[in-house]
């Protein structure tokens, strides 16, 4: 088991809620479970992760207009 670098942690905090875990794991050369374990440990220490901004809720009229 290798230690996490500061660069890997920065990438994880930026990408975790924005990219699939599979893609993050491939980028970092780690297993998906390793990613989940690290996120769990970091949350326990109070770390936060960047999130995709909430998308606006569309009305039925907006949805119909798209079709």
N, C-alpha and C positions, 0 to 999 in steps of 0.2 A: 504494500500500500504506500503510495507516495503522497507527500504533503501538497496541499493546495497553495498555489502561488497567489500573490496579490492581484496579478493580472487576470488569473482564472476567476477569482472571486468577483472582481469588477465586471467581467463579462457575464458571469452567472447572475449578478444582481440586475444587470441591464436586460438580459435576454429571457430570464425565467418566465415571466408572465406574458412575454411577447412572441416567443418561438416554441415550437414543439420540443419536448425533452429529447427526442431522438436526434434532432438537429444539434442541440446544445451538446449532447453526449459525443457526437461525431466530431464537432468542432474542438472540444476539449480533450478528446481521446480518452474518455472515461465512460463507464457504464451508466445506463439510465438510473439504476438503483443508487449508484454513487452520487449522482446529481440529487436525487430525492433525499438521500441521507444528509448531504451537506446543507440543503435548504432547510430541512427539519432542525438540524443543529444550529444553523444561523438564526432561524426564527426564535429558537429558545434563548438565544443571546440578545434578542431585540433588534436584529437586522431587519430592514425592509427591502422590498424588491420593487423595481419600476413596474408600472402597470400600464396597459393600453388604456387610453382615455375611453370613458364610457361613450358608446355610440348613442346618438339621439334616437328616441323611440319614435317610430313612424306610425302615423295614423292609418286607418283603413283606406282613406282617400289617397294618401301618398302611395300606398302599396298598389292600389288599382291604377294610379297614374303611371306607374313604372311599366305596367303590362300593356 
